[in-house]
């Protein structure tokens, strides 16, 4: 028998995530927006890595860790995977139910089974927020793609609402018809940043003189992000330019071994990010378009650089190109162009062109701010909650 959903004065939203980092920008924005609009917010995630502040961890025991290691061997992988899936679904669902939410907001297809079970326990409404086109998130892993498709087909009809990050990905989900609920597009817009603090944290950390031009990439160092192009750009840009990478990931050592002209910086807390990226001369968003998910992506970086008034050089992929053509906030290279092409383009840019593009980017961010975009999200939550938020 289902327990009654929250009957308190404020509607409660419990966020259930599976892959959640401390700097997950969309999670942090959604949580803050809900709280500002009178919702109580809690969050639950498996403790499979560092979690964002305020997220309750569901810690796996030693038996789970043992089976996780066993998954490396094919003969036991299905048994271990099935055991872990059942264990995590039960633990996550119970933990979410303890928060007595009126709405459950879930990320990642891995969290869908537990979210549906938690709704059965509480009577809560369920929103699935797809940050990616998940069935093609890893195009070189067809087995995962088939698993995601099956999961969406099984649990999609149980959703009360469905969100995603741009219209192209919404169109892909509509084409697949695995999720019968029409997608609400809530883009990852960012409110324009305040002026950066003094001193210049970016150039101080890099040991550069004031005004030295910096091409900045920030984010995970993983496949298909154009990092090979970034190496080539670093080798071919004029000496006055510095190529900086802020982030961690499996490709860091390989990148460092290929070029001594790339400078590395550690990731910074999300709240501090504006003070660093606002000092860049140019941002790099060179996603390679590998698979449908990447081809139609619209990365947070596009919005963050725009909010900072920093123009970008980016690959000509549909959603990215649409934003840059609308904003005038950067330059595109072709899908097949190499880092050599990008380096030549960057070297030819004048300070006046860079300044004008930065102003255009910030103007676009102001017109497409999170304050505006998030109103559709709040309206969606209001439509699902029987409890009016406190004023």
C-alpha positions as CSV (number, residue, x, y, z in Angstrom):
1,X,0.0,0.0,0.0
2,X,1.3,3.4,-0.9
3,X,2.0,5.9,1.9
4,X,0.4,9.3,1.5
5,X,2.6,11.9,-0.1
6,X,3.8,15.0,1.8
7,X,0.9,16.8,3.5
8,X,2.9,19.6,5.0
9,X,2.6,23.3,4.2
10,X,5.3,23.3,1.5
11,X,5.5,21.0,-1.4
12,X,8.5,18.7,-1.2
13,X,10.7,17.7,-4.1
14,X,13.2,14.9,-3.7
15,X,15.9,14.8,-6.4
16,X,17.1,11.2,-7.1
17,X,20.3,11.1,-9.1
18,X,22.7,8.3,-10.0
19,X,25.6,10.0,-11.7
20,X,26.1,13.2,-9.7
21,X,29.2,15.3,-9.1
22,X,29.7,18.1,-6.6
23,X,29.7,20.6,-9.5
24,X,26.7,19.4,-11.4
25,X,25.5,22.7,-12.7
26,X,22.0,21.7,-13.7
27,X,21.3,20.0,-10.4
28,X,22.6,23.0,-8.5
29,X,20.5,25.4,-10.5
30,X,17.3,23.4,-10.3
31,X,17.7,22.9,-6.5
32,X,18.3,26.6,-5.9
33,X,15.3,27.6,-8.1
34,X,13.0,25.2,-6.3
35,X,14.0,26.6,-2.9
36,X,13.6,30.2,-4.1
37,X,10.1,29.4,-5.2
38,X,8.8,28.0,-2.0
39,X,9.6,24.2,-2.3
40,X,11.4,22.1,0.2
41,X,14.2,20.2,-1.6
42,X,16.1,17.1,-0.6
43,X,18.4,14.9,-2.7
44,X,19.6,11.3,-2.7
45,X,22.3,9.6,-4.7
46,X,24.5,6.5,-4.4
47,X,27.8,7.1,-2.8
48,X,29.8,6.1,-5.9
49,X,31.9,9.3,-5.9
50,X,32.0,12.7,-4.3
51,X,28.5,14.2,-4.0
52,X,27.2,17.7,-4.0
53,X,26.7,19.4,-0.7
54,X,23.3,18.7,0.8
55,X,22.9,15.3,-1.0
56,X,22.1,12.3,1.1
57,X,24.4,9.4,0.3
58,X,23.2,5.8,0.0
59,X,26.4,4.0,0.9
60,X,27.0,0.6,-0.6
61,X,28.3,-2.1,1.7
62,X,31.3,-4.4,1.2
63,X,29.2,-7.1,-0.5
64,X,28.2,-4.6,-3.2
65,X,31.7,-3.5,-3.7
66,X,32.8,-7.1,-4.1
67,X,30.2,-7.8,-6.7
68,X,31.1,-4.5,-8.5
69,X,34.7,-5.9,-8.9
70,X,33.4,-9.2,-10.1
71,X,31.6,-7.4,-13.0
72,X,35.0,-7.2,-14.8
73,X,34.7,-10.9,-15.6
74,X,32.1,-11.8,-18.2
75,X,30.9,-15.1,-16.6
76,X,29.7,-13.3,-13.5
77,X,28.8,-9.9,-14.9
78,X,25.1,-10.6,-15.4
79,X,24.6,-12.1,-12.0
80,X,26.5,-9.2,-10.3
81,X,24.7,-6.6,-12.4
82,X,21.3,-8.1,-11.5
83,X,22.2,-8.3,-7.8
84,X,23.5,-4.7,-7.7
85,X,20.5,-3.3,-9.6
86,X,18.0,-4.9,-7.2
87,X,20.0,-3.8,-4.2
88,X,20.3,-0.2,-5.4
89,X,16.7,0.1,-6.5
90,X,15.4,-1.0,-3.1
91,X,17.9,1.1,-1.1
92,X,17.3,4.2,-3.2
93,X,13.5,3.9,-3.3
94,X,13.3,3.4,0.5
95,X,15.6,6.4,1.2
96,X,13.6,8.7,-1.2
97,X,10.3,7.5,0.4
98,X,11.6,8.6,3.8
99,X,11.6,12.2,2.6
100,X,7.8,11.9,1.8
101,X,8.0,14.0,-1.4
102,X,5.1,15.2,-3.4
103,X,7.4,15.3,-6.5
104,X,10.4,13.1,-7.3
105,X,12.8,14.6,-9.9
106,X,15.2,12.0,-11.3
107,X,18.2,12.2,-13.5
108,X,19.8,9.3,-15.4
109,X,18.1,6.1,-16.7
110,X,19.9,4.1,-14.0
111,X,17.7,6.0,-11.4
112,X,14.4,5.4,-13.2
113,X,13.5,2.0,-11.6
114,X,14.1,3.3,-8.1
115,X,12.2,6.5,-8.8
116,X,9.2,4.6,-10.0
117,X,9.3,2.3,-7.0
118,X,9.6,5.4,-4.7
119,X,6.5,6.9,-6.3
120,X,4.6,3.6,-5.6
121,X,5.6,4.0,-2.0
122,X,4.7,7.6,-1.6
123,X,2.1,8.6,-4.2
124,X,4.5,11.3,-5.5
125,X,4.5,12.6,-9.0
126,X,7.6,11.8,-11.2
127,X,9.6,14.0,-13.4
128,X,12.4,12.6,-15.5
129,X,15.1,15.2,-16.5
130,X,17.2,13.7,-19.4
131,X,20.4,15.7,-19.5
132,X,21.5,13.7,-22.5
133,X,20.1,11.5,-25.3
134,X,21.0,8.6,-23.1
135,X,20.6,5.7,-25.4
136,X,23.4,7.1,-27.6
137,X,25.4,8.7,-24.8
138,X,28.2,6.1,-25.4
139,X,27.9,5.2,-29.1
140,X,30.8,2.7,-28.8
141,X,28.9,0.8,-26.1
142,X,25.8,-0.6,-28.0
143,X,24.9,-2.9,-25.1
144,X,24.4,0.1,-22.8
145,X,22.3,1.8,-25.6
146,X,20.0,-1.2,-25.8
147,X,19.7,-1.3,-22.0
148,X,18.8,2.4,-21.8
149,X,16.3,2.0,-24.6
150,X,14.6,-1.0,-22.8
151,X,14.6,0.9,-19.5
152,X,13.0,4.0,-21.1
153,X,10.4,1.8,-22.8
154,X,9.6,0.0,-19.5
155,X,9.4,3.1,-17.2
156,X,8.6,5.9,-19.7
157,X,4.8,5.3,-19.4
158,X,5.1,5.8,-15.6
159,X,6.3,9.4,-15.9
160,X,4.1,12.4,-15.0
161,X,6.4,14.8,-16.8
162,X,9.6,14.7,-18.9
163,X,12.2,17.4,-19.4
164,X,15.3,17.7,-21.5
165,X,18.0,20.3,-22.4
166,X,17.3,21.3,-26.0
167,X,14.8,20.9,-28.8
168,X,16.9,18.5,-30.9
169,X,17.2,16.0,-28.1
170,X,13.5,16.4,-27.4
171,X,12.9,15.6,-31.1
172,X,15.0,12.4,-30.8
173,X,13.0,11.2,-27.8
174,X,9.7,12.0,-29.7
175,X,10.9,10.0,-32.7
176,X,11.7,7.0,-30.5
177,X,8.3,7.0,-28.7
178,X,9.8,5.2,-25.7
179,X,8.6,8.0,-23.5
180,X,5.0,8.9,-24.3
181,X,5.0,12.2,-22.3
182,X,6.0,15.2,-24.5
183,X,9.2,16.8,-23.5
184,X,9.4,20.2,-21.8
185,X,12.6,21.9,-23.0
186,X,14.4,23.5,-20.2
187,X,17.8,24.8,-21.5
188,X,20.9,25.1,-19.3
189,X,20.9,28.9,-19.5
190,X,23.0,30.8,-17.1
191,X,22.3,34.2,-15.6
192,X,25.0,36.8,-16.6
193,X,27.9,36.7,-14.2
194,X,28.9,39.7,-12.0
195,X,32.2,41.3,-12.8
196,X,35.1,39.0,-11.9
197,X,36.9,39.6,-8.7
198,X,40.4,40.9,-8.3
199,X,43.1,39.8,-8.7
200,X,43.0,38.0,-12.0
201,X,42.8,34.4,-10.6
202,X,43.3,32.8,-14.0
203,X,46.5,34.6,-15.1
204,X,47.9,34.5,-11.6
205,X,47.6,30.8,-11.4
206,X,49.1,30.4,-14.9
207,X,52.0,32.9,-14.1
208,X,51.0,35.2,-16.9
209,X,51.2,38.9,-17.4
210,X,48.0,41.0,-17.3
211,X,46.3,40.9,-20.7
212,X,48.1,37.8,-22.0
213,X,45.6,36.0,-24.3
214,X,44.3,32.7,-22.9
215,X,42.3,30.0,-24.7
216,X,40.4,28.1,-22.0
217,X,38.8,24.7,-21.9
218,X,37.0,23.7,-18.7
219,X,35.3,20.5,-17.9
220,X,35.9,16.7,-18.0
221,X,38.9,15.4,-19.9
222,X,37.3,12.6,-21.8
223,X,36.7,11.3,-25.2
224,X,35.0,13.3,-28.0
225,X,35.5,16.7,-26.4
226,X,37.9,17.9,-29.0
227,X,41.0,17.5,-26.8
228,X,43.1,16.3,-29.7
229,X,42.2,19.5,-31.5
230,X,43.2,21.5,-28.5
231,X,46.7,19.9,-28.5
232,X,47.1,20.8,-32.2
233,X,45.9,24.3,-31.5
234,X,48.4,24.8,-28.6
235,X,51.2,23.7,-30.9
236,X,50.3,26.1,-33.7
237,X,49.1,29.3,-31.9
238,X,51.5,32.2,-31.7
239,X,53.8,32.2,-28.7
240,X,51.8,35.0,-26.9
241,X,48.8,32.7,-26.5
242,X,48.4,30.3,-23.7
243,X,46.1,27.2,-23.9
244,X,44.8,26.3,-20.5
245,X,42.7,23.3,-19.4
246,X,40.8,23.4,-16.2
247,X,39.6,19.9,-15.2
248,X,40.4,16.3,-14.5
249,X,39.7,13.1,-16.4
250,X,41.2,10.0,-17.9
251,X,42.9,11.8,-20.8
252,X,44.9,14.3,-18.7
253,X,48.2,12.4,-18.7
254,X,47.9,11.6,-22.4
255,X,47.3,15.3,-23.3
256,X,50.2,16.4,-21.1
257,X,52.5,13.9,-22.8
258,X,51.7,15.3,-26.2
259,X,52.3,19.0,-25.7
260,X,54.3,21.1,-23.2
261,X,52.4,24.2,-24.3
262,X,49.2,23.3,-22.6
263,X,48.9,24.5,-19.0
264,X,46.7,22.6,-16.5
265,X,44.5,23.9,-13.7
266,X,42.6,22.0,-11.1
267,X,38.8,22.2,-11.1
268,X,37.2,24.8,-8.9
269,X,33.9,24.8,-7.0
270,X,31.0,25.7,-9.2
271,X,30.4,28.9,-7.2
272,X,33.9,30.1,-8.0
273,X,33.8,29.2,-11.7
274,X,32.7,32.7,-12.9
275,X,35.7,34.4,-11.4
276,X,38.0,32.1,-13.4
277,X,36.4,31.8,-16.8
278,X,35.4,35.5,-17.0
279,X,39.1,36.2,-17.3
280,X,39.6,34.0,-20.4
281,X,40.2,35.6,-23.8
282,X,38.4,32.9,-25.7
283,X,36.7,29.6,-24.7
284,X,37.1,26.3,-26.5
285,X,34.0,24.1,-27.1
286,X,35.2,21.7,-29.8
287,X,32.9,18.7,-29.2
288,X,33.4,16.2,-32.1
289,X,29.8,15.2,-32.9
290,X,30.4,11.5,-32.3
291,X,27.0,9.9,-32.2
292,X,23.6,11.5,-32.0
293,X,23.9,12.6,-28.3
294,X,27.1,14.6,-29.1
295,X,25.9,15.8,-32.4
296,X,22.9,17.5,-30.9
297,X,24.4,18.5,-27.6
298,X,24.4,22.1,-26.2
299,X,27.0,22.0,-23.4
300,X,26.9,24.0,-20.3
301,X,30.1,25.6,-21.4
302,X,28.3,27.5,-24.2
303,X,26.0,29.1,-21.6
304,X,28.8,29.7,-19.0
305,X,31.1,31.4,-21.4
306,X,28.2,33.6,-22.6
307,X,27.3,34.5,-19.1
308,X,30.9,35.5,-18.5
309,X,31.0,37.7,-21.7
310,X,33.7,35.4,-23.2
311,X,33.4,34.5,-26.9
312,X,34.1,30.9,-28.0
313,X,35.5,28.9,-30.8
314,X,33.3,25.9,-31.4
315,X,32.5,23.1,-33.8
316,X,29.7,23.6,-36.2
317,X,27.2,21.2,-34.6
318,X,23.4,22.0,-35.0
319,X,22.5,23.3,-31.5
320,X,25.8,24.9,-30.8
321,X,25.8,26.6,-34.2
322,X,22.2,27.9,-33.7
323,X,23.2,29.6,-30.4
324,X,26.4,31.2,-31.8
325,X,24.6,32.4,-35.0
326,X,21.9,33.9,-32.9
327,X,24.3,35.5,-30.4
328,X,27.3,36.5,-32.5
329,X,29.3,35.3,-29.5
330,X,31.9,33.3,-31.2
331,X,33.3,31.5,-34.3
332,X,32.6,28.1,-35.8
333,X,34.9,25.6,-37.4
334,X,33.5,22.8,-39.7
335,X,32.8,19.3,-38.5
336,X,35.8,18.0,-40.4
337,X,38.2,20.8,-39.7
338,X,41.3,20.2,-37.7
339,X,42.9,22.0,-34.9
340,X,45.2,23.6,-37.5
341,X,42.2,25.4,-39.0
342,X,41.0,26.6,-35.6
343,X,44.5,27.8,-34.7
344,X,44.7,29.9,-37.9
345,X,41.3,31.4,-37.2
346,X,42.2,32.3,-33.6
347,X,45.6,33.8,-34.5
348,X,43.8,36.1,-37.0
349,X,41.3,37.5,-34.5
350,X,41.9,41.1,-33.4
351,X,41.3,42.5,-29.9
352,X,38.4,44.5,-31.3
353,X,36.7,41.4,-32.7
354,X,37.2,39.5,-29.5
355,X,35.7,42.4,-27.4
356,X,32.7,42.7,-29.7
357,X,32.0,39.0,-29.7
358,X,32.2,39.0,-25.9
359,X,29.7,41.8,-25.6
360,X,27.4,40.0,-27.9
361,X,27.7,36.8,-25.9
362,X,26.8,38.5,-22.7
363,X,23.9,40.4,-24.3
364,X,22.5,37.0,-25.5
365,X,23.0,35.5,-22.0
366,X,21.0,38.4,-20.5
367,X,18.1,37.7,-23.0
368,X,18.3,34.0,-22.4
369,X,18.9,33.9,-18.7
370,X,18.2,31.1,-16.3
371,X,15.9,33.5,-14.4
372,X,13.7,33.5,-17.5
373,X,14.2,29.9,-18.6
374,X,13.5,28.4,-15.1
375,X,10.0,29.8,-15.0
376,X,8.9,27.0,-17.2
377,X,10.4,24.5,-14.8
378,X,8.6,26.0,-11.9
379,X,5.3,26.1,-13.7
380,X,5.7,22.4,-14.5
381,X,6.3,21.7,-10.8
382,X,3.4,23.8,-9.7
383,X,1.1,21.8,-12.1
384,X,2.1,18.5,-10.5
385,X,1.9,19.6,-6.8
386,X,-1.4,19.8,-5.0
387,X,0.2,22.0,-2.4
388,X,0.7,25.7,-3.1
389,X,4.3,26.9,-2.3
390,X,4.6,29.2,0.8
391,X,4.8,32.8,0.0
